[in-house]
Amino acid sequence: MATSGKVIRCRAAVIWAAGKPFSLEEVEVAPPKAGEVRIKIVATGICHTDYHVLKGTFPGAKFPVIPGHEGAGIVESVGEGVTSMKPGDKVIPFAVPHCGECSFCLNPESNYCLRGHFTQSQNLLPDKTSRFTCKGKQIHHFFWTSTFAEYTVVPEYAVAKIDAAAPLDKVFLFGCGFSTGYGAAINTAKVKPGSTCAVFGLGGVGLSVIIGCKAAGASRIFAIDINKDKFAKAKELGATECISPQDFNKPIQEVITEMTGYGVDYSFEAIGLPDTMIAALASCNMNTGVCVMIGQPPADSVLSLDPMLLLTGRTWKGTLLGGWRMKDSIPKLVSSYLEKKINSDLLITHTLPIAKVNEGFELLRAGKSIRSVLLF
């Protein structure tokens, strides 16, 4: 391409300081170095994790920053040594890398990588420099993805090449939200046919959990949220019962336990609040129940719980990106989507131009959207 090896000037949504709104800026994006890929982002989703960055409650984020970690685009150019993709390929970057060399990547049961944000910061690329500048200042990356920029530079081992037939304004969801929720049910909980499930939080991730529970053959799926506007969509995707905790004068875990006789087999927390994490744990069977924690809590959150909740036999698990090894799994999930085995389109409720990024986050905050897609 004509831009290969050159600095590209393009639009990006920048947060200059914690708690400040997005500012649409012209940024300079340097060419990829060895082992890196420069991607033209076509579509990117608004995820609650980005909202934590906006509020300054995401652990370890540095400002100024270009957030965004759920996107899809086309390779513009590649750095030296990149072999798994070429200019023109459709790709999805992902937030948990897969270096293929660390002890985590070499463990087939792990989907984390030691180069990921929770062990090494992903605020700068692996060589500890940024590819973004704006108004003479270095801008930080986020999760190495920074999909709120029209062009972004990502290490090759944090990008997956996908089918050329994939519609980028639909499959961007596989970079985070859909994969996380669906995988929490299929991979992390390993939901069994005929089982009962409870899902706390009916955003994009929670609704994806419902899709996963239904696909796994669950017989009853409880959808729990204080926002009843989300119940119709939950039912459409497979929920059998929708419950608002505000309709009861006792804790929701008692309501679920009474409705099922002994609690659900599997419960999922897709909000990221300590109180709902405990409620989800207490809602599953005291001996054989499995509770999966999915929601990103604000930085410095602390849990206080009665140890008897676990001592009786419950299992409490966390999940990152639904347990998928993303480099291998994203292309397969996209293929399943193209074969109509998965329908994630119902999660997309709003389509906005990148210039309306602040409106998109207001829709999320107000509970009016499931997934908003930003287009460049």
C-alpha positions in Angstrom: 0.0 0.0 0.0 1.1 3.6 -0.6 1.1 4.3 3.1 3.4 1.4 4.0 6.5 2.5 6.0 5.1 6.0 6.5 3.4 7.8 9.4 -0.4 7.9 8.9 -2.4 10.8 10.2 -6.0 9.8 11.2 -8.8 10.3 13.6 -8.8 8.8 17.1 -10.9 9.1 20.3 -8.4 10.2 23.0 -8.9 10.5 26.7 -6.4 13.1 28.0 -7.0 12.5 31.7 -9.1 10.2 34.0 -12.7 11.3 34.2 -12.5 13.6 31.1 -14.7 12.8 28.1 -13.3 11.6 24.8 -11.8 14.1 22.5 -11.8 13.4 18.8 -8.2 14.2 17.6 -6.0 13.9 14.6 -3.2 11.5 15.7 0.0 10.3 14.0 0.4 6.5 13.8 4.0 5.3 13.2 4.7 2.3 10.9 4.9 -1.1 12.5 8.2 -2.3 13.8 9.5 -5.9 13.6 6.8 -8.4 14.7 4.0 -5.8 14.5 0.9 -5.2 12.4 -0.7 -1.9 11.4 -4.5 -2.2 11.1 -7.1 0.0 9.6 -10.0 -0.3 12.1 -13.4 -0.5 10.4 -15.7 -1.1 13.4 -15.2 -1.1 17.2 -17.6 -1.8 20.0 -18.2 0.1 23.3 -17.5 -2.3 26.2 -17.9 -1.6 29.9 -14.1 -2.1 30.4 -13.5 1.0 28.3 -16.0 2.8 30.6 -13.7 2.0 33.5 -10.8 3.6 31.6 -13.0 6.7 31.0 -13.8 7.0 34.7 -10.3 6.3 35.8 -11.3 3.0 37.6 -9.4 0.6 35.3 -6.3 -0.8 37.1 -3.0 0.3 35.6 -4.3 2.4 32.7 -2.1 5.4 31.8 -3.2 8.7 30.3 -3.4 10.2 27.8 -4.7 7.0 26.1 -6.6 5.7 23.1 -8.9 3.0 24.5 -10.9 0.4 22.6 -10.3 -3.4 22.7 -13.2 -4.9 20.7 -12.6 -4.1 17.0 -12.2 -5.5 13.6 -10.3 -4.2 10.6 -8.0 -4.8 7.6 -4.2 -5.1 7.7 -2.6 -2.0 6.2 1.0 -3.0 6.5 3.2 -5.5 8.5 6.6 -5.2 10.1 9.6 -7.3 9.5 9.2 -11.0 10.3 5.4 -11.1 10.3 4.3 -14.2 8.5 0.7 -15.1 9.7 -1.0 -12.2 7.9 -0.5 -9.7 5.0 -1.8 -6.4 3.9 -5.5 -6.7 2.9 -6.3 -9.5 5.4 -9.3 -9.1 7.6 -8.3 -9.3 11.3 -9.5 -9.0 14.9 -7.0 -7.8 17.5 -7.5 -9.2 21.1 -6.7 -7.9 24.5 -5.1 -11.1 26.0 -2.1 -11.8 23.8 -0.7 -15.2 22.9 3.1 -15.1 22.6 3.3 -18.9 22.3 6.5 -19.0 24.3 5.7 -18.3 28.0 4.8 -21.0 30.5 1.1 -19.9 30.3 0.9 -20.1 26.5 2.6 -23.5 26.6 0.0 -24.9 29.0 -2.9 -26.1 26.9 -5.4 -25.4 29.8 -4.4 -21.7 30.0 -5.6 -18.9 27.9 -3.6 -16.2 29.6 -0.1 -15.0 28.5 2.6 -13.6 30.7 2.8 -10.6 28.4 -0.8 -9.7 29.2 -1.9 -6.6 31.2 -2.2 -8.3 34.6 1.5 -9.4 34.7 3.1 -6.8 32.4 1.6 -3.4 31.5 0.1 -3.2 27.9 0.1 0.7 28.0 3.1 0.7 25.6 4.0 -1.9 22.9 6.5 -4.7 23.9 9.5 -2.5 23.1 8.2 0.0 25.7 7.4 2.7 23.2 4.2 4.1 21.7 3.2 4.3 18.0 0.8 7.1 18.7 1.5 10.8 19.0 -0.9 13.8 19.2 -0.1 17.5 19.4 3.6 16.5 20.1 2.7 14.2 23.0 3.1 10.5 23.3 -0.3 8.8 23.6 -0.6 5.4 25.5 -2.0 2.3 24.0 -4.7 0.3 25.8 -4.4 -3.6 25.9 -2.2 -3.1 22.8 -5.4 -2.9 20.8 -6.5 0.8 20.9 -9.3 0.2 18.5 -10.7 3.8 19.0 -8.1 4.9 16.5 -8.7 4.6 12.7 -5.3 3.0 12.5 -3.6 1.0 15.3 -0.4 -1.0 15.7 -0.5 -4.3 17.4 2.0 -7.2 18.0 1.4 -10.1 15.6 0.7 -12.4 18.5 -2.3 -10.2 19.6 -4.1 -10.3 16.2 -6.1 -13.1 14.6 -6.7 -13.4 10.8 -10.3 -14.1 10.0 -12.3 -15.3 7.0 -12.4 -12.7 4.2 -16.2 -13.1 4.0 -16.7 -11.8 7.5 -18.7 -8.6 7.9 -16.4 -6.4 10.1 -19.3 -4.3 11.5 -20.8 -7.5 13.0 -17.8 -9.8 13.9 -16.0 -7.1 16.0 -18.0 -8.5 18.9 -15.8 -11.6 18.8 -12.8 -9.5 20.0 -14.3 -9.3 23.5 -18.0 -9.2 24.5 -19.5 -12.2 22.7 -16.5 -14.4 23.1 -16.3 -13.6 26.8 -19.9 -14.4 27.7 -20.4 -17.3 25.4 -17.1 -18.9 26.5 -17.9 -18.3 30.2 -20.8 -20.7 29.7 -19.2 -23.2 27.3 -15.6 -23.3 28.5 -15.3 -22.0 32.0 -18.5 -23.3 33.6 -18.9 -26.2 31.1 -22.7 -26.0 31.4 -24.4 -29.4 31.0 -27.6 -30.2 29.2 -30.7 -30.0 31.4 -29.0 -27.8 34.0 -30.2 -24.6 35.5 -28.4 -21.2 35.1 -28.6 -17.7 36.5 -27.1 -14.7 34.7 -26.6 -11.5 36.7 -26.3 -8.4 34.4 -27.9 -8.3 30.9 -25.4 -6.2 28.9 -23.6 -7.6 25.9 -21.6 -10.0 28.0 -24.5 -11.3 30.1 -26.7 -11.8 27.0 -23.8 -13.7 25.4 -23.7 -16.0 28.5 -27.4 -16.7 27.9 -26.6 -17.6 24.3 -23.9 -20.0 25.6 -26.2 -21.6 28.2 -28.9 -22.2 25.7 -26.4 -23.7 23.2 -25.2 -26.0 25.9 -28.8 -27.3 26.5 -29.7 -25.6 29.9 -33.3 -26.2 30.8 -33.9 -23.1 32.9 -32.0 -19.8 32.4 -32.7 -17.0 34.9 -31.9 -13.5 33.6 -31.4 -11.0 36.4 -31.1 -7.2 36.0 -32.7 -4.1 37.6 -33.3 -2.7 34.1 -36.4 -4.4 32.8 -36.0 -2.9 29.4 -33.4 -5.7 28.8 -35.8 -8.6 29.5 -37.3 -8.9 26.0 -33.9 -9.3 24.4 -32.9 -11.8 27.1 -36.0 -13.9 26.4 -35.4 -13.7 22.7 -31.9 -15.1 23.2 -33.0 -18.0 25.4 -33.8 -16.8 29.0 -36.7 -18.7 30.4 -37.4 -16.3 33.4 -36.5 -12.7 33.9 -36.2 -11.3 37.4 -35.6 -7.8 38.8 -34.1 -7.8 42.4 -36.1 -4.6 43.0 -39.4 -6.6 42.8 -38.6 -8.5 46.0 -38.1 -7.5 49.6 -35.5 -10.2 50.2 -32.0 -10.9 48.8 -32.1 -12.1 45.2 -30.1 -15.2 46.2 -33.0 -16.3 48.4 -35.4 -15.7 45.6 -33.4 -17.9 43.2 -32.9 -20.6 45.8 -36.6 -20.8 46.5 -37.5 -20.8 42.8 -35.2 -23.7 42.1 -35.5 -25.6 45.4 -31.7 -25.7 46.0 -30.1 -23.0 43.9 -29.0 -23.1 40.2 -26.3 -25.4 38.9 -24.4 -22.5 37.3 -24.4 -18.8 38.1 -22.6 -16.0 36.3 -21.8 -12.4 37.3 -21.5 -10.1 34.3 -21.6 -6.7 36.1 -18.5 -6.3 38.1 -19.8 -5.3 41.6 -18.8 -7.0 44.8 -22.4 -7.3 46.1 -23.7 -9.0 42.9 -20.6 -11.3 42.9 -21.6 -12.6 46.4 -25.3 -12.8 45.3 -24.4 -14.9 42.3 -22.2 -17.2 44.4 -25.0 -17.7 47.0 -27.5 -18.4 44.2 -25.9 -21.6 43.1 -26.2 -25.0 44.6 -24.3 -25.0 48.0 -22.5 -28.3 47.2 -22.1 -28.7 43.4 -22.8 -25.2 42.2 -20.4 -23.4 40.0 -20.2 -19.6 39.9 -18.3 -17.7 37.3 -17.1 -14.1 37.8 -16.9 -12.3 34.5 -17.5 -8.6 35.2 -14.5 -6.3 35.6 -14.7 -4.7 39.1 -13.5 -1.1 39.7 -9.9 -0.8 40.8 -9.3 -1.5 44.5 -12.6 -3.4 45.0 -12.6 -5.7 47.9 -14.9 -8.7 48.6 -16.2 -9.7 52.1 -17.9 -13.1 52.2 -19.0 -15.8 54.6 -16.5 -18.7 54.0 -19.3 -21.2 54.5 -20.5 -20.3 51.1 -17.4 -22.1 49.7 -16.7 -24.6 52.4 -19.9 -26.6 51.6 -18.5 -27.4 48.1 -19.3 -24.6 45.7 -16.8 -23.7 43.0 -16.0 -20.0 42.3 -14.1 -19.3 39.1 -13.0 -16.3 37.2 -12.7 -16.1 33.4 -10.7 -14.0 31.0 -12.2 -13.7 27.5 -14.3 -16.7 28.2 -11.4 -19.1 28.4 -10.6 -19.0 24.7 -7.1 -19.0 23.4 -8.0 -16.1 21.1 -5.4 -16.6 18.4 -6.8 -20.0 17.5 -10.4 -19.5 18.6 -11.4 -16.2 17.0 -11.1 -17.6 13.4 -13.2 -20.6 14.5 -15.9 -18.5 16.2 -16.1 -16.3 13.1 -16.5 -19.4 10.9 -19.3 -20.6 13.1 -20.9 -17.2 12.8 -20.6 -17.4 9.0 -22.1 -20.9 9.1 -25.1 -19.4 11.1 -24.3 -21.7 14.1 -24.0 -18.5 16.2 -26.1 -15.4 16.0 -24.5 -12.5 17.8 -26.1 -9.8 15.7 -29.0 -9.3 18.1 -26.5 -7.8 20.6 -25.8 -4.8 18.4 -28.4 -2.1 19.2 -26.8 1.2 18.0 -24.5 2.2 15.2 -22.7 5.5 15.5 -19.8 7.3 13.7 -16.6 7.6 15.8 -17.4 11.3 16.2 -20.3 10.3 18.5 -18.2 8.2 20.9 -19.3 10.2 23.9 -23.0 9.6 23.0 -22.2 5.9 22.7 -20.8 5.9 26.3 -23.8 7.8 27.5 -26.1 5.2 26.1 -24.1 2.5 27.9 -24.2 4.4 31.2 -27.9 5.0 31.0 -28.6 1.3 30.2 -30.1 2.2 26.8 -27.8 0.1 24.7 -26.6 -3.5 24.6 -23.7 -3.0 22.2 -23.0 0.2 20.3 -20.7 -0.1 17.3 -18.6 2.9 16.2 -17.7 3.1 12.6 -14.8 5.1 11.0 
